[in-house]
Amino acid sequence: MDGNFSPASISAVVLLLTVALSSSAAFLEPYDLLYDNAVQAFYSSDYENVVRYMEGALSSCREVRRTKVRCRLRCQDQHPFDDTFSDLRFFDVVLRRAGCMNKCIEEKLGTQSVHKVSEDVVQDFNRRIPYNYLQLAYKKLKQPDKAAAAAHTYFQANPEHVEMGENLEQYKDLEGVNEDHFVDREARPHQHSFTAAVLLYVKGDYEGAIILFEEALAEYYEADVECRALCQGPQRFEGHDHLRYRYSLHELVSDHFTQVLHCEHECVRDLATRPGRLSPMENYLPLHYDYLQFAYFQMDRLEEALQCALTYLLFHEGDEFMTENVDYYRDVLGHDGEPREKAAWYLRRHKQELELLLIGSKTMGVEFTEGNYWSSTGGRDDSNRIPSGTDGWMEYVPISEKSSVAVAAPQQLKEGGPLLYDGVQLVQNSVALNGTQRVLLDHVISEEECAELRHLAHVVTLAGDGYRGRMSPHTPNEKFEGATVLKTLQYGYEGRVPMKSARLFYDISERARRIIESYFLLNSTLHFSYTHLVCRTAITGRQDHRNDLSHPIHADNCLLDPQANECWKEPPAYTYRDYSALLYLNGDFEGGEFIFTEMDAKTVTASVKPRCGRMVGFSSGGENPHGVKAVTSGQRCAVALWFTLDPLFRELVNAC
């Protein structure tokens, strides 16, 4: 390892740093500033400027991304790491890349520091919040075609947003709006092409499907390169206090590249994840080759069919049914083939990342539906062969789950057990609340305990806690803050809050658990799944035009599908949750009523006005869709509790 730097090398470093810090005459308006101007214009009812600033913000955001990708890829090519590796050579390449990238980016964008945006703004753009503002502004400006496109774009990433779904239905009936206007302005090319290809495949248009599947693959690999390029910038050192971070240069560099590798590791997952979903589509990349091998077979292009089948086996080595397909193609052609080199290269470089997504897909739909591949006479029955696990569409639910994903109400429902604690009062049961497995109780905790927990909340809660730091995870018109039992106890042990207060949070959570377990006459132990001290605060100046909810209508252990009148018990839902409860700490705010609805997410069946000591409890499934009306003034605080009957999913903090 090199330990000394020559004067020439030091001069080179100084020169490179000078270049890296140089400014440029180019300037692109920062998208967070444009976004803020658009929001301010919205609350001033200046809808023309809402459109001008918001469209500008979206354009600026895209240009920043494009420039970073272009510059980082160019500078990586210009300054590669070579085989002769040493400290001096390594840092020389790192500095040259940094200087190259900074110069390239600032020539296009201007000073980079002005384009650093807060995590809240980043999350808003990831969640497509700007399109919510745009659809309302375009609607006010009587441009329904553009409003429809904005609404559709927002809804793709926020399918649980009931009001936007209703808006889309209204746009469909407006004059001047047609089906072509409902476009996803943020559609990812590789996913868009794949979806279109699947539709053609199901219709039997194999030639058209082949073209689009091949386009989807090319776009996927291009998107992967871009995603990894975006990982090359500054990293957030999670778990480190930057004020105390005093490690050596080698450790700093090591930590940086560890973060880069973690970011790149997530690219495979990100490319397979649809907007608004937390979980990726399983078997996503291999499935392209599965579709293609059969589409090529249908077009009597067996060379390509064999190549795609062999490529699929790179991802699922030894898969029985694909192996039989390969044997068939070899027999007919009279020779062997090779898998696609692009896929082989990609798998060699990213094998571990892909394996994490492919675990479990062997129990998915990689086998074909009954009677699809060989007939009893040794011939081939290709009349209805569709790669299973898709049902001709894109949900990718394991076959073993497909017959039972619709959520049923809990079996042998009971209620009316003892409330255990003196003073706790039954206010309404399931009948009074117009549902099943519902209860409303008062005086679960005292006024003094409410006050102490509210004070605790003001000290320990963090904006966006439990939602990856998103300050406004459900609506941009409210600030969300939260804290877990573990964090609160840590604060107590560190002396940052009274241990008595931290212990109170734990104790009242246990009180709530025992009451729910007893009232619903459960035969087995109810375990904590997750416990959260939460406050929602109305943001001043953003309440005049509200048409949203504080928390959209949903169910706690399944994905609510109002149009199908079903609730699907599958990821990303917390399928192991069995009962839920909300224990309220105050009522001195406006709005914020808790509501139960029918499965349509529209028809309200019961409404609960929060107040200190009041608790609503219910089973977590599709029988109890619920949400929270907008908090329009003040702050609403509560303890949210989710329980499970499965000890494997218990929250260990509360079990201590």
N, C-alpha and C positions, 0 to 999 in steps of 0.2 A: 504493500500500500504506500502511496506517495505521502510524504510528510512535509515537504518543503515546496514553497511556491517561488518561482523565479520572478525577478523584477518585470520581465516582459509579460509574464502571465498576469501579474497584478495590474499592470497597465491595461491589459486587454479587458480585465474584469471591470476596471473603472470606466473604460470606454463603453462597454456593453451596458453598464448600469446607467450611464449618461443617456444613451440611446433609449433605454427602457423608460426613463423618466421624462423624456422629451414630450412636448405637447404638439398638437396639430391644429391646423385651422379648421379641419372638418368638425361638424357638430350635428348630432342627432338629439332631438329633445328627449329627455329621459321619460320612459313610459310611466313611471310612478307619479311624476309631476302632472303629466297629461291626464292620467287616471283620476288624480285628486281634483283637477280642474273640472273634469267631467262630472264627478260626483257632486261637487259644489254647484255646478250649473243645474244638475237635476233637482236639487233641493231649492233652487231658485226658479224652477219651472222654465228654465231657458233651454228648451229641448233642441234647438238648432246647435247650440254649443255643446250640448251633451253628445250629439252625434259627431260633431267635429273633433272634440277632444278624445272621445272614447275610440273612434275609428283610428285616430292618430296614435293613441296609446297601443292599440292592438298592432298597428303597422310598425311602430317603434320597437315593440317587444319582439316581433318576428325578425326585424332587421338586426337587432342585437344578437339574437340566436344565430342567424345565418352568418353574421360576420365572425362570431367566435368560432363556429365550426370551420369556416373557410380558412381563417388565419391559423388556427391550431393545426389543422391538417397540413397546410402548406409548410409551416415551420417545423413540424415533425419530419416531413420529407427532406427539408433542407438541412436539418441538423439531427441525423440519426445517431443512435448509440451503436458503436462498432464492437467487434469481437474482443479487441484489446481493451480490457476494462481496468480502470484505476481511479483513485480518488480525483486526481487532477483532471483526467479526461472526462469523468462523469460530471463534475461541477462545471467544466468548460461547456459541455453540451447543454446542461440545464440552463446556464446563464445565457447562452446564445439563443436557445429556444425562447427564454423569457423575453429577451430583448427583441427578437424577431416578432413574437406575438404581440407585445405591447405596441411596437411601432405599427404593425399591420392593423391592429384593432383601432388605435387612436387615429390613424389616417382615415378610417371610415366613420368612426363614431364620435371622435373628440376625446377629451379626458375621461378615462375609464371610471374614475371615482364617482362621477355624477350619475353613472348608470348602475351603481350599487343600490339595490332596492331592499326593503324590509321583507322578512319572511311572510308577514301578513299579506303584502301585495302579491308576492309570488304565489301564495296559496289561493288568493282570489282569482288570479289568472288561470291557475291549474284547474280551479273549479268552474271556470267560465262565468264568473260573476259579471264581468263587463257586458255580456250578452243579455243579461237580465235588464240592466239599465237601457241597453240599446233597443230591446223590443218594446219597452214602454215609451221610449222617446220617439221611435218610428211610428208607433201607434198614435201618439199625440200629434205627430206631423202628418198624419193621414197617408202614410206610406206602408200599407198593409203587407205588400210583398216582401219588403225588407224586414218588417216586424216579424213576419212568419219565419224567415230564415234565421233571425236572431233567436227567436223563441225555440225553434227546432234545435239549434246549436246548443243552447243552454240545457234543454231537456235531455239531450243525449248523455250529458254528464251528471244530470240531476233527475233521474227518472222518478224519484220519490216526491218531487215537487208538484203537489196536487194542483195548485193554482196555475202553474205553467201548462200542465196538461189540459186544463180547462181552456186556457187561452188558445192553445193550438187547435182545439175543437172549434172554437169560435172563428179563428182565422180561416179554417177550411170552408166555412160557409160565406165568407166575404167575397163580394164581387171583385174581380181583378186578381184574385189569388188562386193559383192552380198548384198541382202536385209538384211541379218543377221548382217552385219557390221554397219548398221544405227541404233545404240542403243543410248539411253539417259543414259550416264554414271552417271548422277546426278538424275535419276528418283526417286521420292519419292515412297516408296513401296506401301503405301495405295492408292495413285492416280493411280499408274501403274496397280495394281490389279483391281481397279474399272473400268478403261478404258477397260482392257481385258475382264472383266466380262460383260460389256455392249455389247461388240462386240459378245460374245457368246450368250447373251440373244436375240439380234436382229436376229441372225441366227437360233434361236429356240433350241439351245443346252442348255436347262434349267439345266440339271444336272451339266454340266461344269460351267455354270454361278453361280450356288449356291455355288460351292466350292470356286470360286474366290471372290464372294461378301462376303462370310464369312471370307476369308483371309483378304480382304480389311478392314472389320470392326475391326478385331483383330489388324491389322497394324495401323489403325486410332487411336485406343485407346492407343496403345503403343507410337505412335508419339506424342500424346497429353501429355502423362506423361513426355516424353523427353523434349518437348518444355517448359513445366512448370519448369522442373528442370534447364534448361538453364537460366530461369529468376531469379534464386536464387543468382546470383553473384552480383558484384558491379554494381550500376546503374548510369546512366547519369542524373544529376539533372537539367532537362530542365527548363529554366526560372529563374535559380538562378546564380548569380555571385559568384563563389567559393571564390573569394578574399574577398567578403563581407558577406559570409555566417557565421553568428555568433549565430546560434540558440542553444538551450539546447540539452542535450543528448536525452531526450524524443522526441523532435521535429525532431532531426536528424533521429532517429530510425523510427518515424512515416513517415517521408518523404521517407525514403528508402523503407519501405514496401508498401507505396502508389505506388511507381514506380514499385515494383515487381508485385503488383496486376494489374497495367496497362499493364505490359508486358504479364502476364498470360491471361488477357482479350483478347489480340490480338492473342492468340494461336488458338482459334476457327476460326478466320478469316484466319490466315496463313495456317492452314491445308486444308482449302477449296479453296485456291488460287493457280491457276496453274502458272508455271514459266513464267515470263515476263508479267503477268497481274496484274493490280492494284485492281481489284474487285474480290471478292470470287465467287465461283459457288453457286448460291442460292439453298437453300433446300438440300445442299450436303449430310449431314449425314442422315436425314430422308429418302432421296431417296433410300439409300441402303435397308431399310426395305420395301419400296414400291416395288422395284424390287423383293426382296426375297419373299414377301408374294404371289406374282403371280407365280413366278418360282416354289415355293413349291406346289402351287395349281396344276400347270401343271404336277408335278410329283406325284400327288395324296397323298401328305404329308400334310394333312389339319391341323394337330396339329401344325406343324411349321408355316404353312400359317397364322393360327389364331394368333399365338404368335407374328409374325412379323407385322401383321395388327394392333394389339393392341399396339405394340411398336410405330408404325407410329403415332397413335392417341395420344401418349404422347407428341409428338411435335406439332401436329395439332389437338388439342382437338375439337371434334364435326365435323370434316370434313365429309361432307355428303356422299361422294362416298365411302370413306374407312369405314365409319360406316355401310353402306349397305353390304360391303364385310364381315365385322365382323359378322353381323347378319346372312349372308348366311353360313359362316363357323360354327357358333354356331348351326344353324338349322340342318345341315348335321351331325355334330358330336354329337349333343344331350347334349352338356355341354359347359361351358364357359372356358376361358383360362386366362393366366396371361402374361403381357408384359415381355420382357427380363429384368432381374434384372440389368444387366450391364448398359443398356441404361437408366433405371429408376434412378440408382445411379448417373450416369453422368449428367442427366438432373437436378437432385436435386442440385448438386454441381455447375453447370454452366448454370443454367436456364436463367439468365439475358443476359449472353454473347450470347447464342444461339438465344434468342428472337430477338436480333438486326439483326441477319442474316436471320431469318425466317419472319421478317416483309415484306410483299409484296409477299411472296411465296404462300400465299393463293389465290392470284390473278394470280399465275403462272400456272404451269402445274400439279397441284396435282389432278385436275379432269381428268377423262379419256376422250379419244376422242369419238366423237359421235357414239352412238350405241354399245359401247364396253362392258357395264357391265350387263344390264338386257334387255331381249327381252320383247316384248309386251305380251307374254304368261306367263310371270313370270319365264321363264327359264333363262339360262345364256348363253350369246354369248361370248365365249372366243377365237374366231378365230383370232382376230388381236389386242388383248389388250396389249398396251405398255404404261407404265406410261407417260402421256403427259408432254410436256415441254422438252423432250429429243429428239424427232424425231429419237430415236434409237442412239443418239449421245450425246455430252456433252456440247452443247453451252448454254443450259438453258436460252433461250430468252423467255420472257413472250409471251403467245399465242397471246395476243392482239397486240403485236408488230410484230409478225413474217411475216405478210403479207405486211409489209411496212417498213422493216428495210433497204432495199436498198435505197441509197440516190439519190434523183432526183435533178436536177438543180433547182434553185429558179424560181418561177413562174413570169411571166410578167417582164422579164429582161429588164432593161433600163440602159442607161448610157449616158454620155455626158453633164451632168449638169455643172453649173458654178463652177469655182475653188475658188471663194470668195476672195482670197488674191492676192494683186498686186505682180507680178514677178513670181508666180507659173506657170510653163510651162508644158503643156501636151507633153510627149515624144512619148508614144505609147498607143494605145487603145487595146481593146480586139482582134480586127482583126489583128493588127500588132503583138500582142503577141500570136497569134494562139490559142485562147481559148475564153471563155465566162467570163464576169464579171471580167475583169483584166484591170489594168491601171498602167502606169509608169509615174511619175511626177518628175520634177527637181525644184530646188530652193524653196523647201517647207520651209527650214530654211536657215539662212545665215552662212557664214564661221565662223563668230564670235560666233554664237550660237552653232555651231558644236564643236568649240574649248572649250567653257565653259562646255558643256555637257560631253565631253571627260574627262576634268579635274574633273568634278563631279564624273564620273564613277570610276576614279582611287581612289577616297576617299571612296565612299559609297558601291561599289559593293563587295560582298562576294563570295568566291569560292563555287559553288554548290547551290547558292540561287535559290529557286524555284524547286530544284531537290533533296530535303531532304539531302543537304550537299554533294552531289556527285560532286566532283571537275570536273570530266570528264564524264558527263551523257550520251553523245552520241558517243564519241570516246576517247580512252586512249591517243590519240596523240595531244589533245588540252586541254587547261584549260578553263573552263567556269565560268564566274563571272556575277552576276546580282544584281539588287536592284529594289524594288518596289517604287511607288510614296509615299506610307505611310512611308516607312523607310527613304526615302530622306527628306520628310517634317519633320520627327522626328529629323533627324540630323540638319536640319535648325533651328528648335525651340531650340535645345540644344546648338546651336552655333558652331557645329562641321564643318559645311559648311556654306557658305554665304546663307542667306535666299533667296537672289535674284536668286542664282543658283537652289535651290530647287524649287522655284516658276517657273523657266523657264521650268523645266522638266514637271511640271503640265500644263503650258500654251501651250507648243508645242504639248503635247498629245491632248489637246482640239482642237488645230488647225488641227491636223491630223484627228480627229473624224469628225469635221465639213466638211472638204474637202471630205472625203469618203462618208458621208451622202448626200452631195450636188451632187457630181459627179454621183453617182449611182441612183440619183433621187428617193430616198426612201420616201415613203409616211408617215412613222412613225419614231419616234425618234430613233436614233442609240445610244445605251448606251455602256459605257465601260464595258467589261467583265474582262479583265486583262491587265495590262500595266507593262512592264518590260524593264529596262535599262540593256542591256546585252553586254558583250565583250567576244570574243573567241580568245584565244592566242595560236599560234603554239608552241608546246613544243620542244625546241632545242634538236637535236639528235634523234628525233623520226619521221623524215619526209622522210627518204630515201626509205622505203618499203611500203609506204601508198597505200592502195587500197580501202579505205573507204571514207565516206562522213563526213563532219563536222556535218551535221544533216541529218539523213536518210530520204528518200522520205516518205511523209505522207500527210494526209489531216487533217484539224484542227477540224472538228466536227464529224468525223466518222472514223472507223477502216478500213484502206485500205487493200484490199485483191487482190493483183495483179494477182494471179493465176485464181481467179474467175472473175476478171475484175469488181469487185464490191467494194463499200465502205459501211460498215455496221454501221448504226447510232444507236449505243448502247454503254453502259459503257464498258471500262473506257474512251471512247471518250467524249470530252466536247460537247455534242450534242446541246447545246443551243447557241453555237457560230455561228454567221451569216456572219460576214465580218472580214477580217484580214488586217493588214498593217505592213510593215517594213520601218522605217525611218532611213536611214543610216547617220552615223556621220563622216565617213572617207573612204578613198580608198587606203591609203598607206600601203598595205599589198599584199601578193601574194596568189592567189587562192580565195576561199570564194565567188564565184559567186552564186547568187540565181538562181535556175532553176525550171521551170514548166515541168511536164512530162505528158504522157498519163497515163491511169489507170494501165498500165502494170508496172509502176514505172521504166521503162527503156528508153522509147523513149522521148528524150528531145524535148519539143515544143518551149521553149523560155528560154533565159539566160539573166540575168541582172548583170552587173558589178556595185557593190556598189561604191558610192562616196558621199561626204558631201552634204546634202540637198536633196538627191534622195529618193523617196518613191515609193514602189510598193504596190498596194492595190488589193484585190481580194475577192470574196465570199469564204466562209470557207469550202464548201462541197467537195464531191468526184469529182466534175467537175474540181477542181484545185489542184491535187497532186503537191507537191513541196518539195524542199530540198535545202541543201547548200553544195557546193563542198568544199573539204578539204582546210582549211587555212594552207598553208605550210610555211608561214613566216610572222611574224608581228602579229598585233592585229586588229581584226575587231570588231567595236562597232556599235550598233544600238539601236533604241527604237522599241521594238516589242509590237504591239497593237492588241488585239482581242476585237471584238464588238458583241453585241447581240441586237436583236430587242425586247427581252423579258425583261421588267423592273424587273422581279423577280430575274434575274441573273445579274443585274448590279453590277459593282464594286463600293461599297459605298464610297471608298476613293476619287474617281474622281467625285462622285456626290456631295460631300460636297461644 
